[in-house]
Amino acid sequence: MSQAPTIIYSIANQKGGVGKTTTAVNLAALVSAQNKRVLIIDSDPQANATSSLGVKLPENGLTLYDVLVNKHPLDEVIQPTYRPQLFIVPSSPDLAAAEVEMVRFLARELVLKKAIEAISTKFDFIFIDTPPSLGVLTINALTAARHGVIIPVQSEYLALEGLGHLLNTIRLIRDNLNAHLQIAGVLMTMFDSRTKLATQVVNEVRIYFPEETFETVVPRNIRLSEAPSHGEDILTYAPNSPGSMSYQAVTKELLKRSEKF
């Protein structure tokens, strides 16, 4: 049982293809490799975090959908992974229906937060992967994120497009649902050092988020793209690759930031 407060982060950006799941899976895996007990909650109906860790749906068929819609305890849905300290609440395409079905719920924005409260003391860290939208699933994740949101931002043109909507949503949730919500980190992903544009985008993001942006920049790396198809995190699949080295560095930064909690 963990004595210190469980640290809960969501990973969010409504823009697709920016590395949310890659970030969620690899941070969770790398933090667990530091002898921390970690849970990743896959709240994306695409279930990419689930498949990226090679997790199959359990025999009982329970997923996050059953927690949010059918009020199953989170304990009944948590599955082990190949890492002894890393666990996952799996997703499935059924979760897409939750967006519609939860509309009729009172306090629907708090469902995930309440479910997590029942199990949070069993983990040191919880990471919540989110879909590329600002719907009910993402709002639940941001409301439950006691220690903040990590925002992956692609190091390409239009990287800041749509961030204004996310920042507005964060402000609304902070004012109405989660007073502790903050930007825990902005992570530049898919960086291509061969282009001036990528460097310009990183510099622009650092101007907007001087304190929040991680020092480490995650490069474009084929190993990062290949690892999910093998059901492995980057440390397991290609430990010495540039992608692995960058996420190891980000993990050190994140753990250092987490010491304040």
C-alpha positions as CSV (number, residue, x, y, z in Angstrom):
1,M,0.0,0.0,0.0
2,S,1.3,3.4,-0.9
3,Q,1.7,5.9,2.0
4,A,2.3,9.0,-0.1
5,P,-0.6,10.6,-2.0
6,T,-1.3,8.9,-5.3
7,I,-0.2,11.2,-8.2
8,I,-2.8,11.3,-11.0
9,Y,-2.1,12.8,-14.4
10,S,-4.2,12.9,-17.5
11,I,-2.5,13.1,-21.0
12,A,-4.7,15.2,-23.2
13,N,-4.8,17.1,-26.5
14,Q,-7.9,17.1,-28.7
15,K,-5.7,17.2,-31.8
16,G,-5.1,13.6,-33.0
17,G,-1.7,12.2,-33.9
18,V,0.4,14.1,-31.4
19,G,1.7,11.2,-29.4
20,K,-0.8,11.0,-26.5
21,T,-0.9,7.3,-26.3
22,T,2.8,6.9,-26.9
23,T,3.4,9.3,-24.1
24,A,0.9,7.7,-21.7
25,V,2.2,4.2,-22.2
26,N,5.9,5.0,-22.1
27,L,5.7,7.3,-19.1
28,A,3.6,4.8,-17.2
29,A,6.0,1.9,-18.1
30,L,9.2,3.9,-17.3
31,V,7.8,5.2,-14.0
32,S,6.9,1.6,-13.1
33,A,10.5,0.6,-13.9
34,Q,11.5,2.9,-11.0
35,N,9.8,0.5,-8.6
36,K,6.6,2.5,-8.6
37,R,3.2,0.9,-8.7
38,V,1.5,2.4,-11.7
39,L,-2.0,2.2,-13.3
40,I,-2.8,3.4,-16.8
41,I,-6.5,4.0,-17.6
42,D,-7.3,3.8,-21.3
43,S,-10.2,6.1,-21.8
44,D,-9.9,6.2,-25.6
45,P,-12.4,4.0,-27.5
46,Q,-9.6,3.3,-30.0
47,A,-8.0,1.3,-27.2
48,N,-4.5,2.0,-28.4
49,A,-3.0,2.0,-25.0
50,T,-4.5,-1.4,-24.3
51,S,-3.1,-2.9,-27.5
52,S,0.2,-1.1,-27.1
53,L,0.9,-3.1,-23.9
54,G,-0.3,-6.3,-25.5
55,V,-3.3,-6.6,-23.2
56,K,-6.2,-8.7,-24.3
57,L,-9.7,-8.2,-23.0
58,P,-10.3,-10.3,-19.8
59,E,-12.6,-13.3,-19.9
60,N,-15.3,-11.4,-18.1
61,G,-15.1,-8.8,-20.9
62,L,-15.1,-5.9,-18.5
63,T,-13.6,-2.6,-19.7
64,L,-13.7,1.1,-18.7
65,Y,-17.1,1.2,-20.3
66,D,-18.5,-1.0,-17.5
67,V,-17.0,1.3,-14.9
68,L,-18.4,4.5,-16.4
69,V,-21.8,3.2,-17.6
70,N,-22.6,0.1,-15.6
71,K,-20.9,1.3,-12.3
72,H,-18.6,-1.7,-12.0
73,P,-15.9,-1.1,-9.4
74,L,-12.6,-0.2,-11.0
75,D,-11.0,-3.1,-9.0
76,E,-12.9,-5.6,-11.1
77,V,-11.6,-4.2,-14.4
78,I,-7.8,-3.7,-13.6
79,Q,-5.6,-6.0,-15.6
80,P,-1.9,-6.9,-15.2
81,T,0.7,-6.2,-17.9
82,Y,4.1,-7.9,-18.6
83,R,5.6,-5.4,-16.2
84,P,5.0,-6.5,-12.6
85,Q,4.4,-3.0,-11.3
86,L,2.3,-1.8,-14.2
87,F,-1.5,-2.3,-14.5
88,I,-4.1,-1.2,-16.9
89,V,-7.9,-0.5,-17.1
90,P,-8.5,-1.6,-20.7
91,S,-10.7,0.1,-23.2
92,S,-12.7,-1.2,-26.2
93,P,-14.7,0.4,-29.0
94,D,-17.8,0.0,-26.8
95,L,-16.5,3.0,-24.9
96,A,-17.6,5.3,-27.7
97,A,-21.2,4.7,-26.6
98,A,-20.4,6.0,-23.2
99,E,-20.3,9.6,-24.6
100,V,-24.0,9.2,-25.4
101,E,-25.1,7.1,-22.5
102,M,-23.5,9.2,-19.8
103,V,-25.5,12.3,-21.0
104,R,-28.4,11.2,-18.8
105,F,-26.3,10.8,-15.7
106,L,-26.2,13.4,-12.9
107,A,-22.7,14.6,-12.2
108,R,-21.5,12.7,-15.2
109,E,-18.2,14.6,-15.2
110,L,-17.3,13.0,-11.8
111,V,-17.9,9.3,-12.6
112,L,-14.2,8.5,-13.3
113,K,-13.0,10.5,-10.3
114,K,-15.2,8.7,-7.9
115,A,-14.2,5.3,-9.3
116,I,-10.5,6.2,-8.9
117,E,-11.0,7.3,-5.3
118,A,-11.9,3.8,-4.4
119,I,-8.6,2.3,-5.6
120,S,-6.1,5.1,-5.7
121,T,-4.2,4.2,-2.5
122,K,-3.1,1.0,-4.2
123,F,-1.0,2.9,-6.7
124,D,1.8,5.5,-6.6
125,F,0.9,6.9,-10.0
126,I,-2.1,6.9,-12.3
127,F,-2.0,8.0,-15.9
128,I,-5.2,8.5,-17.9
129,D,-4.9,8.3,-21.7
130,T,-7.7,10.3,-23.4
131,P,-9.4,10.4,-26.9
132,P,-8.7,13.2,-29.4
133,S,-11.7,15.2,-28.4
134,L,-13.0,17.4,-25.6
135,G,-16.1,15.3,-24.9
136,V,-17.4,13.6,-21.7
137,L,-14.5,11.1,-21.6
138,T,-11.8,13.7,-21.7
139,I,-13.7,15.9,-19.2
140,N,-13.9,13.0,-16.8
141,A,-10.2,12.4,-17.2
142,L,-9.3,16.1,-16.5
143,T,-11.7,16.2,-13.5
144,A,-10.0,13.1,-12.1
145,A,-6.4,14.4,-12.7
146,R,-5.6,15.6,-9.3
147,H,-2.1,16.6,-10.1
148,G,-2.5,18.0,-13.6
149,V,-2.6,17.4,-17.3
150,I,0.4,16.5,-19.6
151,I,-0.1,18.0,-23.1
152,P,1.9,16.4,-25.9
153,V,2.4,18.9,-28.8
154,Q,3.6,17.9,-32.2
155,S,6.7,19.8,-33.4
156,E,5.1,20.7,-36.7
157,Y,3.2,23.5,-38.4
158,L,-0.2,24.3,-36.7
159,A,1.0,22.7,-33.5
160,L,-0.8,25.3,-31.4
161,E,-4.0,25.0,-33.4
162,G,-6.8,24.0,-31.1
163,L,-4.7,24.4,-27.9
164,G,-6.8,27.4,-27.1
165,H,-9.9,25.2,-26.8
166,L,-8.0,22.8,-24.5
167,L,-6.8,25.6,-22.3
168,N,-10.3,27.1,-22.1
169,T,-11.6,23.6,-21.1
170,I,-8.9,23.4,-18.5
171,R,-10.0,26.8,-17.1
172,L,-13.6,25.8,-17.0
173,I,-12.9,22.5,-15.3
174,R,-10.6,24.2,-12.8
175,D,-13.4,26.7,-12.0
176,N,-16.2,24.2,-11.7
177,L,-15.0,20.6,-11.2
178,N,-11.3,20.3,-10.2
179,A,-9.8,23.3,-8.5
180,H,-6.4,21.5,-8.5
181,L,-6.2,21.1,-12.2
182,Q,-3.0,22.6,-13.7
183,I,-0.7,22.0,-16.7
184,A,1.8,19.5,-15.3
185,G,3.8,19.6,-18.5
186,V,3.9,20.3,-22.2
187,L,5.9,17.7,-24.1
188,M,7.2,18.4,-27.6
189,T,6.9,15.3,-29.7
190,M,7.9,14.1,-33.2
191,F,10.7,16.6,-33.4
192,D,12.8,16.5,-36.6
193,S,16.1,18.3,-36.0
194,R,16.7,18.5,-39.8
195,T,14.0,21.2,-40.2
196,K,14.1,24.8,-39.1
197,L,10.4,24.7,-38.7
198,A,10.5,22.1,-35.9
199,T,13.0,24.2,-33.9
200,Q,10.8,27.3,-34.5
201,V,7.7,25.5,-33.2
202,V,9.5,24.3,-30.1
203,N,10.7,27.8,-29.4
204,E,7.2,29.2,-29.9
205,V,5.7,26.7,-27.5
206,R,8.4,27.6,-24.9
207,I,7.4,31.2,-25.2
208,Y,3.8,30.3,-24.4
209,F,4.6,27.8,-21.7
210,P,8.1,28.7,-20.3
211,E,7.7,26.8,-17.0
212,E,5.6,24.0,-18.2
213,T,7.5,22.8,-21.3
214,F,9.8,19.8,-20.6
215,E,13.4,20.4,-21.4
216,T,13.5,17.0,-23.2
217,V,12.1,16.9,-26.8
218,V,10.9,13.6,-28.2
219,P,12.3,13.0,-31.7
220,R,10.6,11.3,-34.6
221,N,11.8,7.7,-34.2
222,I,10.8,4.6,-36.1
223,R,11.2,2.4,-32.9
224,L,8.6,4.5,-31.1
225,S,6.2,3.7,-34.0
226,E,7.1,0.0,-34.1
227,A,6.9,-0.8,-30.4
228,P,3.0,-0.8,-30.1
229,S,2.7,-3.4,-32.9
230,H,4.8,-5.7,-30.7
231,G,2.7,-4.9,-27.6
232,E,5.7,-3.4,-25.8
233,D,6.8,-0.1,-24.4
234,I,9.9,1.5,-25.8
235,L,12.2,0.5,-23.0
236,T,11.4,-3.1,-23.6
237,Y,11.4,-3.0,-27.4
238,A,14.4,-0.7,-28.1
239,P,16.0,0.4,-24.9
240,N,18.9,2.2,-26.5
241,S,16.9,4.0,-29.3
242,P,16.6,7.8,-29.4
243,G,12.9,7.4,-28.6
244,S,13.7,5.4,-25.5
245,M,16.4,7.7,-24.3
246,S,14.1,10.7,-24.7
247,Y,11.3,9.2,-22.7
248,Q,13.7,8.1,-20.0
249,A,14.8,11.7,-19.8
250,V,11.2,13.0,-19.7
251,T,10.4,10.4,-17.0
252,K,13.3,11.8,-14.8
253,E,11.9,15.3,-15.3
254,L,8.4,14.2,-14.4
255,L,9.5,12.4,-11.3
256,K,11.4,15.5,-10.2
257,R,8.3,17.7,-10.8
258,S,6.2,15.1,-8.9
259,E,8.3,15.4,-5.7
260,K,6.5,18.6,-4.8
261,F,3.2,16.7,-4.2
